[in-house]
Amino acid sequence: MNHHLARVKANLDSRSSERRTADDLKIPDETITQTLSWSAFSFIKEFNAWKNGESDDSLLNEDGSRGLSWRHELPYDVFESASVDAARALENFASSRNGKRDGPTVGFPHFQSKGKVTPTFRLRNRLSPAHSSSSQSIRFCDPSHLRLPKLGPVKICGPTRKVRRMMEAGRFHVYSATLKQRAGRWTVSLNGVASEFHQAVRSRSTRHLVPVGVDRGIASLCVAADANGASLETFEGVKILRESQRKLKAACRALARTTPGSHGRQQARIRLAKIHRKIANKRSHLVHQVSNSLVTQYQILVIEDLNVSGMMKNRRLSLAVSDAAMGELSRQITYKAKWHGVEVRVVDRYFPSSKTCSGCGVVKSELNLSIRSYCCLTCGLTIDRDLNAAINLARWKEVADVPTVKNFACFSSFET
């Protein structure tokens, strides 16, 4: 990736300098250096020529050969994936500069520093779904080994039964495998397309048919209540990060006392990364349990479009909001609902779900976050704040347009 960024940056600097000179001397623009193509195909083609020694600026080895001497030791997908990532990053930069990209402004991609970034690469499965599962380049050799191109069988630590059965039955075709190293462990994620669930799973007769409002919060991860005012479920809030503050503080102190570049510093970084990995795994496991429970028990879910990134800017709430995983819970509910045929209604973030009385409909002008019980002065209703918001969300009348998706991507992660 650094190779492509260096070429693009040198080209942009050269064009900028030549343009200033051309404006001063009134030279035609045709003499200015042509811009480079930022497409993934152009990057792949140029890098293949460079690493194979076919380019004029290819590396010259000690034995007189040109190109990367170790290029045959790695799968060629590693180089192509890096080229695709560089093209995607530059495309985001260009679209953000032109105002065509939603979200915050994206600057020019940063150069990747060895030892300071997460090692990751992607391997593609080049065979079509028409081929048998036993001939795929990415396949399971047995319950504990996954075969990867060029790398061969890799031992897997984790359950693989569901994914193996789907692949053997032809219900899941792998497009690629992404390998990532975190805290001394490699994790492989399979990305592909899978068939829909059985109709009996998508339309269970035991589901709650009344619309259910899901209010996400900090004290409780989420509170589910239906439009009739009945409290269905209350999931406890995530406090894993807050409970691990002492361990994180001790690990950060140990890291700060080590010598830069030493082996002890590397070990201290791994110890700190392991604590963060455990926190992330526990939070992810809890959120997966909650989202799976919601999409399998209820037919219509109503959630609020919260501005989580804006809430994170509040220094008093940032720690609690990041630990609550509000955005991750919404994301999981959205994509899992498509799998199970559940309708998701998204309420505007300015809807006063917490300030509205679920009994008489009166809206309060102010309601501090410290007040955990809603007390209505008009009808005398006293109810939990989160439960009141969930009931109001369930009674929201407007129906959001949710597109139906027949195929979906299936992600399965295992630690190696």
Summary of the structure (lengths in Angstrom):
residues: 416
radius of gyration: 26.7
end to end distance: 25.7
largest distance: 89.0
contacts: 1110
relative contact order: 0.10
helix: 40%
strand: 20%
